C-alpha cells in the first residue's frame, strides 16, 4: 500500500490510534483499488465477506423495494468502513454499495477481518458501537419515510443530520449535502421533487444553500413541519 493510502487508512475511525504494528500489518494484507462514479463496489446478495475501508470519496448503500425499484438506505463519506455484517454472520450482502464519486477503497479478507475484529478489543468495541448506530439510523430513516409530504420528508431528513443536544437557536451547516438525485432515491422521490422542496424551504427562510453545503437557518421551524407519529 502506498504511503498516501496508508495515511488515509489511519484516519478511518475504526482504526484510529491502533498500535503501529496493527497498521503495518493491515497495510501489508489490504487490497487497494479505485472505483469510478457509478461503479458498484459490492453487489446486493454478493457472497464475498471482505471488510472494506473507504479512504476517499462517497458511496451510497442501496436496496430494492417491493416494486423492484432501487432505493438508497444511506449515503456515507470517507473515511469510514463498511461490510462488517457479512464478516460477522457469513450471510450474503443485504445491500449494494455504489460509488457516487471517484473513490479509493481498501479491503481485507474475512480471515484478516476476523483477526482485526476479534483480537483487538478497541476494534471490537467500535464495531459494536457502529452496528448500534446503524440500527438507530435505520429506525430514523423509517420515520423519515413515514412523512407523507416531500417537504416534510426532507425537513425530517435534515433534522436527522443534526448533532445531539443542539440549542434551538443555533444555525447548522450540513457539509457536502448529497446531490438532489441522491436525496431523491434516499427519500423515495425524484430529483425534481427534491429541488422544489429545497426551494420551498429556502423561500420560507428555513434553509440556505452555501456552495455544496446547506445552512439550516431555523431548526425550530423545520421541526414544526414534521408529522408526529
ZIPE-V896613 format. One record per run of one state. SS is the DSSP state (@ for helix, = for strand, . for the rest). FROM is the first residue (numbers start at 1). TO is the last residue. If there is no record, write none. Layout:
BEGIN
{{SS/FROM/TO} {SS/FROM/TO}}
END
This chain:
BEGIN
{{./1/2} {@/3/9} {./10/12} {@/13/15} {./16/19} {@/20/29} {./30/30} {=/31/35} {./36/39} {=/40/42} {./43/50} {=/51/56} {./57/57} {=/58/64} {./65/69} {=/70/77} {./78/79} {=/80/82} {./83/83} {@/84/89} {./90/95} {=/96/99} {./100/102} {=/103/108} {./109/109} {@/110/119} {./120/120} {@/121/145} {./146/149} {@/150/159} {./160/171} {=/172/174} {./175/179} {@/180/186} {./187/190} {@/191/203} {./204/206} {=/207/210} {./211/212} {=/213/216} {./217/218} {@/219/223} {./224/229}}
END
